[in-house]
C-alpha cells in the first residue's frame, strides 16, 4: 500500500478484498450493502449532496492535458440514484482547468468551488462562485472576490444560515468571511503543514477541520469565534475530511488508522469512534444525505474510483436536523475584566490541554507540558519546539485597555525568548534576562518596546505584569508588584491584534525565538489594573505558585 498526502487530498493506492459495512460479514441482501452509482475508472472525490438531496456534486480527474489548455480536474453532477452523470462547468473548462471542493449554498441556488487556471498549483487556487438554476445547470462562474492573485483561499464551506463561509489557505490557516467574501477573519493558525477540509456544524457553533498541528493528521473543531480549539481524534495515521451529520451529533471522517482508508464516525465531543466500512477496500470522501438516512462515498471495491451509497446504520439514530437548544448559550466574560486564566493545577491531561478558568479560551499544549510539585502545577517549555496555543477568540483580541500578568521561572535564554505572544502584543525575555513588553503601534507600522530596568533571576520565580492604560495613555511594566518601567503611549490603541492566535513559548508569527523555562498563573484582563491592584495580586498569588 502507498499513501500520498497532497494538500487537501489524501490519496491511498491499494488492493483489497471484499467489503462489509461492519466488522462482521453481512448477507448480500443486507439493507446496508452499498449501492454502486457510477461505473468508470476515473478518480473521483469531494462529494457533496445538494440541499434537497436530489443530486450529488463531485470532482473527477481527466487525463493530464494542462499543456493543451483543457480540463484537468472537473466539477460534475449526478442524480442521487446514479443517473445523468454530466459535467457541471464545461463552459468554463478553458478558463478554470482545476475545479475542486464544490460547496452548495443552503438554498441550493449557488455553488462555490476551489478553482485554478492552466498553470496553477495549489498555491494559486481561489474561491469561485456560480449560479445554479432549477434544472441544476450552472452559469455566471466568477471569482468570489475579484482581483489578481488569490483573494481568499480554497476548500470553501457554507454556514447553515448562508451568512458566512469558512476556507483555508496554503499557509495553513483557517479563515471565515461573509458570504460575499468580505470581512475576512482568521480563526486558527496551524503550527504544522496541514490545515484542510473545514466543515461547518449544522447548528452553526463549530467548524471541524483536519490538521497535523500535533504531529499527526487528526480531526479538530473550533468555535466560530476561534475559542475552544478541541482535538477529536488521537489514533496514529491520517484522520481527515470531517462531515457533520445533519443533527450535529456525529462527524463522518476518513481514516487509514487500520492500514486502508475507510469511513468512520465519531461523536461531536470526540467519543465513541466507530468504523462504518471494513478494511478490505479503499473507501473515502463520505457525504451525508440531508435527511441523514444514507451516506455517499468513493470506493475502489470493484476496481475503479466510483461513487457508492450506503444506508446509515440505524444504531447511530441520525436525525434530519439539530435538536433545539442543544447547547447552552455562550458564557459571559468573567467579572473584573478577566478574560483568560490558566493556573495548571489539578490538570487532568498534563500533555494535551488546559482549561481556561475565566472564560472560553482553552489552551492546547504542543510539546509544552505540566510539571507538578507540592500539589501545584506549572507549564514547562524545553526551548526547542514546545509551545501552547490559546486560540484567537474575540475576548483575546485586545487593542486596549489590557493587562497581562504571570509568573515566570527562566531556565536559560539564548537570544530572545518569547513568553506570551499575540503579535499585536508580546512579552519576551532578552538574552540579558530583562523582560520586555512589545506592542504594535495603532497603525500597525512599527514596534513599541518597553524594557524593564533589571534582569530577572535565573531559575527563580518572578511576577511580571504588563499594562496598557488606554485612557491614561500610558504603558507600564511591573516586576514582583513594583513598577519597573513606564512611558506615554498616545496613539490610541494596539495594532495587529486580530489575525494571530495567542501562543506561549515562542513568537507566534514566525514560530521562532523559543522560551526555556516555566510559566504559571497566567491572567489576561480587558482593563488596566491599577498599581495597588497589581501589588495586591503579587502578595495573594505567591502562595499559588510552585515552590522551588
N, C-alpha and C positions, 0 to 999 in steps of 0.2 A: 504493500500500500504506500502511496505517496501523498503527502499533504502539502499544499501550497497556499499561503495566505498572501493575497494581493489586495491591499487597501480594504475595501468593504467586502470583498468576495473571498470566501473560504472554499477552495476547490479541493475535493478529495477524489483521487483516481484509484479505483479499486475494483476487484472482482469478488462477488459474494454469492451466497446461496439463496434459498427461498425466503420469503417474507412472512412474518406473522406480526400482527399489531399488538400482541402482548408477548410476554416472555414464554408462554406456553402456546403450542401449536393449536390453531383453531380449524374447524372443518371448513371446506370451501364455501358452504352456504352461509357462513357467519355474516351477520349484518355489518361487521367491522372489517370484512375483507375489502380492500380498496378497489375502487373502480378506475380504470385507465381512461383518461380523457383525450390524450394525444398520442400519435404514433409517428414520431420522427426522431432522428438521432441527434439533431442539433441541441447543444446545451441550452437549457432554459433556466431562468432564475427570477427572483424578485416578484413573486406572486402577490397580487392584492385584489380582493373582491371589490366590485362596485358596491356602493352603499345599499342598493336594493337587492343585492345578492344574485342578480341575473347574469353577470359577466365577471370574467377574470382578466385583469391586465397582467402582462408579464413581459419579460425581455428574452430575446433569443439571439444567439450568435449566428453570424453569417461567415462565409469564407473570408479570409483576410484580404480585403480589397481597398485598403486605405489609399494606396497609390492611384487607384482607379477612380477615386472620389465617389465611392459608393458606400452603402451602409455596412457597418461592421457589427454593431450591436443594435438591434431594432426593437422598439416597443410594439407589442402585439396585443390583440384582444380576442377572447374566445367566450362563447356562451358557457354557462355553468355546467351544462350537460356535455360539453366537449365538442359541440358543433360550431361551425362558422369561425374557424381559426383564420385570422387575417391580420395584415399589418395595420397599425393604428396611425402612424405618422409617415406613411410612404411618400406623401407630397413634400416632405421636408428632409428626405434621406440625404440629399446632396448638401444640405445646409448643416444638418446635425448627424454625423456619422456614428456617434455613440449615444444611445438613448437608454437610460437605466433608471431604476428606482421609481416606477410610476406610483403616484400617490393621489387618490381620489379626494376631492373636496367633499365634505359631509353631505352636501346636497346633490352630488354626482354630476354637477354641471361644469366642473373644471378638473384638469389633471395636471399635476406637477411631475416633472422628470428631471433627472440629472443629465445634462447634455453637454457634448463636446464636439468640436469640429474634426476635420480630416487629420490634422497633425497634432491633436491634443492628447495628452495623457491625463491621468487622474488629477494632476495639479491644476489643470486648466478647465475642469468641468464646472458648470454653474447651474443654477436652478432656472428652468424654463417652465412656462405655463401655456396651456391651450384650452380652448372651449370644447365641450362635449355635448352634442345635440341629443335629441330623443332617440335617434337611431344608433347611438354610440359611435358617431363619426366625429373625428377631431378636426378642428380648424383654428386659425389665428395663433399659431405657435409663435412665441416671442419670449425673450428673456424677462424674467420677473422684474428685475431691476436693470433698466437699460444702461449701457456703458461698456467701454472697452475693458477687457480683462474680467477676472472673477469678481462679482459684486457680492455674492452670498457664499455659496459652497455647493454641497451636494447632499444626496440622501434625504430629501425633504419629507416631513411628516406633519399632517394637519392635526391641530387640536380638534376635539369633538365638536366644539361650537363654531369652528371655522374662522375664529378671530386671529389665530396665530399659526405659525409653522415652526417646527424645530428642524435644524440641519447641522451638519458637521463640516469642518474644514480640514485640509490636509496638514494643518499644524496641530492636529489632534485636539480640537476644541469643539465643545457642544454649545450651540447658539440657539436663541429663539428670536423671532421677528414678527411684526404684524403681518397680516395676510397679504399686504401689498409689498412686503419686503422692507418696510421702513422700521425705524426704532429697533435696530439690532441690539442684542444684549447677550453677552457670553455667560453661560451658566457654569461650565466645567472646563478647566484646563488640565488635560491629562498628562501626567508625568510618565509617559511611555510612548509607544509608537503606534497605538491602535485606539481609535475612538470612532465608533461607527454604529449604524443602524438605529437611530433614535426612533422610539415608538411611544406615542402619547397615550396615557391611560384613558379609558372611556369617561371616567369621572373628571378628567382634566387636571388632576392634582399632581401627577407624576409623569416623568419621562424615563423610560427604560432605554438602556444602550449597552453596547459591548465595549470592553476596554481591557488593556493589559497594564493598567496603572499599578497593579501589584505584582507584575511579572508574568502573569498568565492571562490569557483572554477569557474573561468571565463576564457575567451579567451584573449590571448595576442599575439602580434607579436613583433619581434625584427629584426633589420637589421643583415645581415650576419657578419658585423664587430662588433656586440654587441651594437650598438648605437640605439637610438630611441625606447627604450622599450615602447610599447604602449598597454594600456588596451583597448579591443574592446567591451566587454560586461559588463553590470553592474547590471543585474537583480538578485535577490536572487534565490538560487538554484544552480544546477550543470549545467554549460556550458562546454562541453568537446568535444573531438575528432574533431578538425578542419580539414577540407579538402578544398583546394583551387579549384575553378573552373578552367577549362583549360585556360581561358582568364585572370585569376588572378583578376577578378572584384568582385567575391563573395567568401565567405567562408561558406561552409556547416558545420553544427555542430549539436550535440545532446544536448538537454536540458530538464530538468524536471521542468522548471520555472512555468508551469501551473499544476503541480501535477503528470503528467505522462510523461515519457521520450518520446520525439518526435524529429522530424527533423526540423531544422530552417536554414535560410541563413542570412548572414549579409554582407554588403558591406565591401570591404577590408579596408576602413577607419573607420569602426565601426558604420556606419549609416545604417538606413533602414533595421532593423531586420524584417524578415518575417517568418511566420510559414508555413512549407510545408505539415505537416501531422496534422490531428486533434487529440484531446486528448482522443479518445476512446480506443486506444490500445497502447501497448508498441512498439515504433519504434526507432531504434538505429543503429549505425555503418554504416553511409551512405558513399557511394563512387561514385564519378562522373565517367561516362564513358569518355574515352579520347576525344571523339568528343563533349562532353558536352550535348548531347541530352537526356541522361537518368541518373538516379540515382539508384544504387542498395543499399539495406539496409536490416537489420534484423527486423522482426516484429513478434509479438505474436497474430496478429489479428485473426488467425484461430486456436489458441490454442497451437501452438508449436513455437519454435525459428526457423523460416525459412527465406530464402532469397527471397526477392521480388525486382521487378524493376518497377520504375515509370518513366513516361516521364517528363523531365524537364519543368516546367512552361514556356510558351513562353514569358511571360512578363519579365522574367529575362534576355532574349536576350543573352544567353551564347554563346560565340564563341569558336572555337576549339583551339585557340592559343592566347597569349597575343598580344595586338596591339603594333606595332613597336614604339619605342621612347615614351613609356607610362610614363616614369619618366624622370625628369631632371637628368643630371649627378651629381655625388656626389660633394658637395661643398668642396673647399679647406679650410684649416685651416685659421683662422682669421690672419691678419697681426700682426707683432710684437711678434709672438710666442704664442699668447693667444689661448689656445685650449678649454677652458671652462670658462663660466662666468655666474653666477647666481645672479641677483640683487633683485628679489622678489617684484619688483614694478609693479603696474598695472596688477596684476595677475588676470586671468580670472577665474581660479579654485583654491581656496585657500586650498583645501584639497586633491588634486589629482596629479597635475603635474605642473612643472615649466620649461619654455623654457630655452634653452642654448643660450645666446646672442652671443656667439662666434662661435659655431660650431654645431655638430650633437650629442650632449650628453644630451638630455632632462632628467630632474630629475623627478622621480616618488616618490610621498610622501606616506609614510607608517606610518601614525599616526602623523608625524610632520605636522604642519600647519602654514600658513602665517598669521601673525598679522600685522596690519597697524596702523600708527599714523602719522598725519600731512602729509598725502599723500604718505608716504614711507612705504615699507614693509620689514619684516624680518622673518626668519624661526624659529619657536619655537619648542623646544623639551621638553617633560614632565619629562625626566629622568627615564621613565618606559620602554616602548617598542617603543616609537616613533622614527622613523629614516627616511632617504630618500636614494634613490638608483639612481645613475647616470650611471649605465651600465659599460661595460667593452670594450668600443671601442678602436680601435688601438691608437687613439690620446691620450688616458689616460694611456697607458702602458709605462710610462716614467721611464726609468732607469737612466736618467741624460743626459743633464742638466735638472734642474727642479726648478720652483719657485711656491710656494703656498701662496696666500695672502687672508686674510679675516678679517672681524670684528667680535668680539665675545663679548657677554654680558652674563657672567656666573651668573646663579641664585643661584645654590648650587652645591656642589661637595661632594659626599660620596665615597671616593676612586677615582680611575682613571675615568675620563670622556672623551671618545674619541670624538673629533670634526670632524675630517676628516680621513678616513681610506681606504687604498688600500692594506693593509697587507704589501706590499713591503715598503710603506711609510705611516706613520700615524702622526697625531698631536693630542696630548691629554693634558688635564689638570690633574695634580696630586691632591691628597687631600689637598695639600698646595696651590692650585690655580696657581702653576708655570707651564707655557706651556713647552711642550717637543716635539721635532722633532725626531721621531723614524723611523729608516730605517733598512732594512735587508742588511747584507754585500753582496757583489757581488756574493760570492759563496753560499749564502743563508744558512749560518751555524749559524750566530749569529745576535743579535740585536746591533745596534749602536745608542745610545740615547743621544741627545744633549738637556740639560735642560737650560731654561732661568735663568737669575740671580735674578729675582724678581717675586713675585706673581702678578697676575692681579687683579685689583679692582673688588669687587663683585657688581653686578647689575649696572655696568657702561661699556661703550663701549671701547674696546681696539683693535688696529690694529696690527695683527700678520702676519709676513712674514717669511717663511722658504725657504732657498735657498740651492741647491746643485750645486756648480760650478764644473763641471767635468773637465774642462780644468785647472782651478786653483787648483784643488784637495782640495777643501775647502767646508765645510758645515757650514751654519750660521743661526741664529735665530734673528729676529728683532721684537721689540715691539714699536708701535707708531713711526715708521720710524727710530728708533735708534737701533744700534747693541746691542743685549742682550747677545749673546754667539756665539762663533765660534771655529772651530778647523780643522785640516787637515783631509781629507778623501782620502786616496791614493789607494784604491783597485780597482778603475776604474769605478764603477757603483753601482747601487742599484739592489739587487736581489728580486725575488718573486713578480714581478710587473705584470705578465701576467694573473694569474689564477683568482684572485678575482675581483669583480666589485668595483667601487668607491662608498662608502656609508658614510653617515653623521649621527652623533648622537650616534654611538656605534662602537665597534671593529668588523670589517667585518667578520673575520674568526670564531669567536665564538658567535657573536650577543649578546655580553655582554658589561659591563662597559659603561653604558648609560650616556649621557650628558644631563644636565638640564640647559636650558638657551636658547639663541638665536644666530643665525649666520646671517651675511649679507655680500653683495658684495664679494662673493667668486670668486676668479680668479686663474686659473692654467695655467702656461706657460711652453713651452718646451725649455726654455732658462733660464739662470741665470740673474736675474735683478741686475744691479749694485746698490751700496748703494745710490747714488744720485737719481736714478730712484725710489727706494723704498720711500725715503723721499718725492719726488715729488708726488707720488701716495697717500701717507698719507695726505698731505695737500689738494690734489684735492678731495679725497673721503670723507673727513669729512662732507661735505655738502650733501652727498648722503645717509648717514646712519640715521636711525630713531633717532630723538632727544628725549631723555628721560628727 
